[in-house]
């Protein structure tokens, strides 16, 4: 819904990109905190009950968006959708960890990525068809179809072992939410006061989890260095990956001049390619290891961002081809990150362990730029998009070099130990 809602809200309510980006950033913020919250609740409640609650809340949010008459009502609907939708990734990550051995999780996560990619392929097409003959608010009606799946989850999701009901640390969860929300406000409004408030709330959160009997996040999780490294990498990679789904519609509309009705169709080939190849990515992770899939994903993403930065003025067909590299690379990268993190956690920790980027992108676009950083790009229009993609390409190149160097050191240490 969001790619189309952006351009439509900009026209209807005369908002800046930073303002209307709250449809995505607020959703992403609540989604992120909600995923951790549901993961914690999964230690005490059955997965099918968590999914049922989440999907019902998601449906209520969709109904609110459907009847909204103002931007803020639509935003409230998106926030409720996020509260409910966060149950899906939390349980989707727990099912492979709890029910499948590590050596086969890559294939399971690959199948999950296939489902996400198919949704990504069909979503833009359906949305384009809807906005071509109906008001954008009807985009909120499509998610209501998810209610069909509730009886299936109730019937087929196998009951787990008896769970021990534990106290929930609402104070800790609230402090974490305040910290992330304050940082988001600080980025969006360019306010250091909010950033300072975010740091204070983070400090209080750290203090809270050290003294609480049942902390929101168990402090021992952060002693797992492999897990912390995976989380940091996942944060950076997911933040960059958001650009494919967030920046692409804006880029196609503002630089390529594509109408709202056709933006979704331009993005479909990349989504379809991701759907076809995601399962192969999962099998590669199982057969050749996460490191191999990480290299493949990084090269694909680096290629995508490099081409987008260098040839912003190329035809729409060229942009669609560039996005194929990025979408497939991001699907592979998500499989790698999810599989790597899940292997560093026990089943008990997995429930706890598992929007800032879009706010940053929006603010940068609002500020704009007159100077291109990529010497290859000669297209005068869309300089700011070229610069963003150029930075993303450089960061991916740095991550690839860092990972390659670290792998080399690990192998060297292994050889010395054997000797």
C-alpha positions as CSV (number, residue, x, y, z in Angstrom):
1,X,0.0,0.0,0.0
2,X,2.7,2.5,1.0
3,X,4.4,3.2,-2.4
4,X,1.0,4.4,-3.8
5,X,-0.1,6.1,-0.7
6,X,3.0,8.3,-0.7
7,X,2.3,10.0,-3.9
8,X,-1.4,10.2,-3.3
9,X,-1.1,11.7,0.2
10,X,1.4,14.2,-1.1
11,X,-1.1,15.5,-3.6
12,X,-4.2,15.3,-1.4
13,X,-2.9,16.7,1.8
14,X,0.0,18.9,0.5
15,X,2.6,17.2,2.8
16,X,6.3,17.0,2.6
17,X,8.0,13.6,2.0
18,X,9.2,13.6,5.6
19,X,5.7,14.1,6.9
20,X,4.0,11.5,4.7
21,X,6.8,9.1,5.3
22,X,5.3,8.6,8.7
23,X,3.0,6.1,7.0
24,X,6.1,4.0,6.7
25,X,8.3,5.1,9.5
26,X,5.6,4.9,12.2
27,X,4.6,1.5,10.9
28,X,8.3,0.3,10.9
29,X,8.8,1.6,14.4
30,X,5.8,-0.2,15.9
31,X,6.5,-3.2,13.8
32,X,10.1,-3.5,15.2
33,X,9.1,-3.0,18.8
34,X,6.1,-5.3,18.4
35,X,8.2,-8.1,16.9
36,X,10.4,-8.2,20.0
37,X,7.3,-7.9,22.3
38,X,5.5,-10.8,20.6
39,X,8.7,-12.8,20.7
40,X,8.8,-12.3,24.5
41,X,5.1,-13.2,24.8
42,X,5.8,-16.4,22.8
43,X,7.6,-17.7,25.9
44,X,4.3,-17.7,27.7
45,X,1.6,-18.1,25.1
46,X,0.9,-20.5,22.3
47,X,1.9,-19.3,18.8
48,X,-1.5,-19.8,17.4
49,X,-3.0,-17.5,20.0
50,X,-0.5,-14.8,19.4
51,X,-1.1,-15.0,15.7
52,X,-4.9,-14.9,16.2
53,X,-4.6,-11.7,18.3
54,X,-2.2,-10.1,15.9
55,X,-4.3,-10.7,12.8
56,X,-7.5,-9.4,14.5
57,X,-5.7,-6.2,15.5
58,X,-4.4,-5.9,12.0
59,X,-7.9,-6.2,10.6
60,X,-9.1,-3.4,13.0
61,X,-6.4,-1.1,11.7
62,X,-7.3,-1.9,8.1
63,X,-11.0,-1.0,8.9
64,X,-9.9,2.3,10.4
65,X,-7.8,3.2,7.4
66,X,-10.6,2.2,5.1
67,X,-13.0,4.8,6.7
68,X,-10.4,7.5,7.3
69,X,-11.1,11.0,6.2
70,X,-7.8,12.6,7.2
71,X,-4.1,11.9,7.0
72,X,-3.9,11.3,10.7
73,X,-6.8,8.8,10.7
74,X,-4.9,6.9,7.9
75,X,-1.8,7.1,10.0
76,X,-3.6,5.7,13.1
77,X,-4.9,2.8,10.9
78,X,-1.3,2.1,9.8
79,X,-0.1,2.1,13.4
80,X,-2.8,-0.4,14.4
81,X,-1.9,-2.5,11.4
82,X,1.7,-2.5,12.6
83,X,0.7,-3.6,16.1
84,X,-1.1,-6.7,14.6
85,X,1.3,-7.4,11.8
86,X,4.3,-7.6,14.1
87,X,3.0,-11.0,15.3
88,X,3.8,-12.5,11.9
89,X,7.6,-12.2,11.8
90,X,7.9,-13.0,15.5
91,X,6.1,-16.4,15.0
92,X,7.6,-16.9,11.6
93,X,11.1,-16.8,13.0
94,X,10.2,-19.0,16.0
95,X,8.7,-21.8,14.0
96,X,12.0,-22.7,12.2
97,X,14.0,-22.4,15.4
98,X,11.6,-24.6,17.5
99,X,10.6,-27.1,14.9
100,X,13.6,-27.6,12.5
101,X,17.2,-28.5,13.1
102,X,19.9,-25.9,12.2
103,X,21.0,-27.8,9.1
104,X,17.6,-27.4,7.4
105,X,16.6,-24.0,8.5
106,X,17.9,-22.3,5.4
107,X,15.4,-24.1,3.2
108,X,12.6,-23.3,5.6
109,X,13.5,-19.6,5.6
110,X,13.9,-19.7,1.8
111,X,10.2,-20.9,1.6
112,X,9.3,-18.0,3.9
113,X,11.1,-15.6,1.6
114,X,9.2,-17.0,-1.4
115,X,5.9,-16.2,0.2
116,X,7.1,-12.6,1.0
117,X,8.3,-12.2,-2.6
118,X,5.0,-13.5,-4.1
119,X,3.2,-11.0,-2.0
120,X,5.6,-8.3,-3.1
121,X,4.9,-9.2,-6.7
122,X,1.1,-9.3,-6.4
123,X,0.7,-6.4,-4.1
124,X,1.8,-3.6,-6.4
125,X,-0.3,-4.9,-9.3
126,X,-3.4,-5.2,-7.1
127,X,-2.8,-1.8,-5.6
128,X,-2.3,-0.2,-9.1
129,X,-5.6,-1.7,-10.3
130,X,-7.4,-0.4,-7.2
131,X,-6.2,3.2,-7.4
132,X,-6.9,3.3,-11.1
133,X,-10.6,3.2,-10.5
134,X,-11.2,3.7,-6.7
135,X,-10.0,6.0,-3.9
136,X,-6.7,5.1,-2.3
137,X,-8.5,4.3,1.0
138,X,-9.7,1.1,-0.6
139,X,-6.1,-0.2,-0.4
140,X,-6.9,-0.8,3.2
141,X,-9.6,-3.3,2.2
142,X,-7.3,-5.8,0.7
143,X,-5.5,-6.7,4.0
144,X,-8.9,-7.7,5.5
145,X,-8.6,-10.9,3.4
146,X,-6.0,-12.1,5.9
147,X,-8.8,-13.0,8.3
148,X,-9.4,-16.0,6.1
149,X,-6.2,-17.5,7.5
150,X,-7.2,-17.3,11.2
151,X,-9.2,-20.6,11.2
152,X,-6.4,-22.3,9.4
153,X,-3.9,-21.2,12.0
154,X,-6.2,-22.3,14.8
155,X,-6.7,-25.7,13.2
156,X,-3.3,-26.7,11.7
157,X,-0.7,-25.0,13.9
158,X,0.4,-27.7,16.2
159,X,0.0,-27.1,19.9
160,X,3.4,-26.7,21.7
161,X,4.5,-28.1,25.0
162,X,3.1,-26.6,28.2
163,X,4.4,-23.1,28.5
164,X,5.3,-21.4,31.7
165,X,3.4,-18.2,32.3
166,X,5.9,-15.4,33.1
167,X,5.6,-11.8,34.2
168,X,5.9,-9.3,31.3
169,X,8.2,-6.4,31.7
170,X,6.0,-3.6,30.4
171,X,8.3,-0.9,31.9
172,X,11.3,-2.3,30.0
173,X,9.4,-2.6,26.8
174,X,8.0,1.0,27.2
175,X,11.5,2.4,27.7
176,X,12.8,0.7,24.6
177,X,9.8,2.0,22.6
178,X,10.4,5.5,23.9
179,X,14.1,5.3,23.0
180,X,13.4,4.2,19.4
181,X,10.5,6.6,19.0
182,X,12.5,9.6,20.3
183,X,15.3,8.8,17.9
184,X,12.8,8.6,15.0
185,X,11.3,12.0,16.0
186,X,14.8,13.4,16.2
187,X,15.7,12.3,12.7
188,X,12.4,13.4,11.2
189,X,12.3,16.9,12.9
190,X,16.1,17.4,13.1
191,X,15.9,17.9,16.8
192,X,18.8,17.0,19.1
193,X,16.5,17.2,22.1
194,X,14.7,14.1,20.9
195,X,18.0,12.4,20.2
196,X,19.1,13.2,23.8
197,X,15.8,11.9,25.1
198,X,16.4,8.7,23.1
199,X,19.8,8.2,24.8
200,X,18.4,8.8,28.3
201,X,15.6,6.3,27.7
202,X,18.1,3.8,26.4
203,X,20.2,4.2,29.5
204,X,17.2,3.6,31.7
205,X,16.3,0.6,29.6
206,X,19.7,-0.9,30.2
207,X,19.4,-0.2,33.9
208,X,16.0,-1.7,34.0
209,X,16.9,-5.1,32.4
210,X,19.7,-5.5,34.9
211,X,17.5,-5.2,37.9
212,X,14.1,-6.6,36.7
213,X,13.3,-10.2,37.9
214,X,11.8,-10.9,34.4
215,X,13.5,-8.4,32.1
216,X,12.1,-7.4,28.7
217,X,15.4,-8.7,27.2
218,X,17.6,-11.0,29.1
219,X,21.0,-9.3,29.7
220,X,22.8,-12.6,29.0
221,X,21.7,-12.4,25.4
222,X,24.1,-9.5,24.9
223,X,27.1,-11.6,26.1
224,X,26.7,-13.7,23.0
225,X,29.2,-11.9,20.7
226,X,28.1,-13.8,17.6
227,X,24.5,-12.8,18.2
228,X,25.4,-9.1,18.8
229,X,27.5,-9.1,15.6
230,X,24.6,-10.6,13.7
231,X,22.1,-8.0,15.1
232,X,24.4,-5.1,14.2
233,X,24.8,-6.5,10.6
234,X,21.1,-7.2,10.3
235,X,20.3,-3.6,11.4
236,X,22.6,-2.1,8.8
237,X,21.6,-4.5,6.0
238,X,17.8,-4.2,6.7
239,X,18.2,-0.4,6.8
240,X,19.8,-0.4,3.4
241,X,17.4,-3.0,2.1
242,X,14.4,-0.7,2.9
243,X,15.6,1.6,0.2
244,X,14.5,-0.9,-2.5
245,X,10.9,-0.8,-1.3
246,X,10.8,2.7,0.0
247,X,13.0,4.8,-2.4
248,X,12.1,3.0,-5.6
249,X,8.5,4.3,-5.9
250,X,9.7,7.8,-5.1
251,X,12.5,7.5,-7.6
252,X,10.2,6.2,-10.3
253,X,7.7,9.0,-9.7
254,X,10.0,12.0,-9.2
255,X,12.9,11.2,-11.6
256,X,11.4,8.8,-14.2
257,X,8.0,10.6,-14.2
258,X,6.0,7.3,-13.9
259,X,2.4,7.6,-12.9
260,X,1.1,6.1,-9.7
261,X,-0.8,3.5,-11.6
262,X,2.3,2.1,-13.3
263,X,4.9,2.2,-10.6
264,X,3.8,-1.2,-9.2
265,X,4.1,-2.9,-12.6
266,X,7.7,-1.6,-12.9
267,X,8.6,-3.3,-9.6
268,X,6.8,-6.6,-10.4
269,X,9.7,-8.3,-12.4
270,X,12.1,-7.8,-9.4
271,X,9.5,-9.3,-7.0
272,X,8.9,-12.3,-9.3
273,X,12.6,-13.0,-9.7
274,X,12.9,-12.9,-5.9
275,X,10.0,-15.3,-5.6
276,X,11.5,-17.8,-8.0
277,X,15.0,-17.7,-6.6
278,X,14.5,-17.3,-2.8
279,X,14.0,-21.1,-2.3
280,X,17.3,-21.6,-4.1
281,X,18.9,-19.2,-1.7
282,X,17.7,-21.2,1.3
283,X,19.1,-24.4,-0.2
284,X,22.5,-22.6,-0.9
285,X,22.6,-21.6,2.7
286,X,22.1,-25.2,3.9
287,X,24.5,-26.7,1.3
288,X,27.4,-24.2,1.2
289,X,26.9,-22.2,4.4
290,X,25.7,-18.7,5.3
291,X,29.0,-17.1,4.4
292,X,28.7,-18.2,0.7
293,X,25.1,-16.9,0.5
294,X,26.2,-13.6,2.1
295,X,28.9,-13.1,-0.6
296,X,26.3,-13.7,-3.4
297,X,23.8,-11.4,-1.8
298,X,26.3,-8.6,-1.2
299,X,27.5,-8.8,-4.8
300,X,24.0,-8.6,-6.1
301,X,23.1,-5.6,-3.9
302,X,26.3,-3.8,-4.7
303,X,25.6,-4.3,-8.4
304,X,22.0,-2.9,-8.0
305,X,23.0,0.2,-6.0
306,X,26.0,0.9,-8.2
307,X,23.9,0.7,-11.4
308,X,21.0,2.8,-9.9
309,X,23.5,5.5,-8.8
310,X,25.3,5.6,-12.1
311,X,22.4,5.5,-14.5
312,X,19.5,7.4,-13.0
313,X,18.4,8.6,-16.4
314,X,18.2,5.2,-18.0
315,X,14.9,3.9,-19.4
316,X,12.3,2.3,-17.1
317,X,13.1,-1.1,-18.5
318,X,16.7,-0.6,-17.3
319,X,15.5,0.4,-13.8
320,X,13.3,-2.7,-13.6
321,X,16.3,-4.9,-14.5
322,X,18.5,-3.1,-11.9
323,X,15.9,-3.8,-9.2
324,X,16.0,-7.5,-10.0
325,X,19.6,-7.6,-8.7
326,X,18.6,-5.7,-5.6
327,X,15.4,-7.7,-4.7
328,X,17.0,-11.1,-5.2
329,X,20.1,-9.9,-3.2
330,X,18.0,-8.6,-0.4
331,X,16.0,-11.9,-0.2
332,X,19.2,-13.8,0.0
333,X,20.5,-11.4,2.6
334,X,17.4,-11.8,4.8
335,X,17.8,-15.6,4.7
336,X,21.5,-15.3,5.6
337,X,20.8,-12.9,8.5
338,X,17.8,-14.8,9.9
339,X,19.6,-18.2,9.7
340,X,22.8,-16.8,11.2
341,X,21.1,-15.2,14.2
342,X,18.9,-18.2,14.8
343,X,21.9,-20.5,15.1
344,X,23.5,-18.3,17.8
345,X,20.4,-18.5,20.1
346,X,18.9,-21.3,22.2
347,X,15.2,-22.1,21.8
348,X,14.6,-20.3,25.1
349,X,16.4,-17.1,23.9
350,X,14.9,-17.1,20.4
351,X,11.6,-15.6,21.6
352,X,13.4,-12.5,22.9
353,X,16.3,-12.2,20.5
354,X,14.6,-11.7,17.3
355,X,11.7,2.7,10.6
356,X,14.7,4.5,11.3
357,X,16.1,4.1,7.8
358,X,13.1,5.3,6.0
359,X,12.9,8.5,8.1
360,X,16.6,9.2,7.2
361,X,15.9,8.7,3.5
362,X,12.9,11.0,3.6
363,X,14.8,13.7,5.4
364,X,17.7,13.5,2.9
365,X,15.3,13.7,0.0
366,X,13.6,16.8,1.5
367,X,17.0,18.5,1.9
368,X,18.0,17.6,-1.6
369,X,21.4,18.0,-3.4
370,X,22.8,19.9,-6.4
371,X,26.1,18.0,-6.6
372,X,26.5,14.4,-7.7
373,X,28.9,12.3,-5.8
374,X,29.1,9.6,-8.4
375,X,31.5,10.7,-11.2
376,X,29.9,8.2,-13.6
377,X,26.4,9.7,-13.3
378,X,25.8,12.5,-15.8
379,X,22.1,12.8,-15.5
380,X,21.1,16.2,-14.0
381,X,17.7,15.1,-12.6
382,X,17.6,12.9,-9.5
383,X,21.0,13.8,-8.1
384,X,19.9,13.2,-4.5
385,X,18.7,9.6,-5.4
386,X,22.0,9.0,-7.2
387,X,23.9,10.1,-4.1
388,X,21.9,7.9,-1.8
389,X,22.4,4.8,-3.9
390,X,26.1,5.7,-4.2
391,X,26.5,5.8,-0.4
392,X,24.6,2.5,-0.1
393,X,26.9,0.9,-2.7
394,X,30.0,2.1,-0.8
395,X,28.6,0.8,2.5
396,X,27.8,-2.6,1.0
397,X,31.3,-2.7,-0.4
398,X,32.7,-2.0,3.0
399,X,30.6,-4.7,4.7
400,X,31.7,-7.2,2.0
401,X,35.4,-6.3,2.6
402,X,34.9,-6.5,6.4
403,X,33.2,-9.8,6.2
404,X,35.8,-11.2,3.8
405,X,38.6,-10.1,6.1
406,X,37.0,-11.5,9.2
407,X,36.4,-14.9,7.5
408,X,40.0,-15.0,6.5
409,X,41.2,-14.3,10.0
410,X,38.8,-17.0,11.4
411,X,40.2,-19.6,8.9
412,X,43.8,-18.6,9.8
413,X,43.1,-19.0,13.5
414,X,41.5,-22.4,12.8
415,X,44.5,-23.6,10.9
416,X,46.9,-22.5,13.6
417,X,44.7,-24.3,16.2
418,X,44.9,-27.5,14.3
419,X,48.6,-27.2,14.0
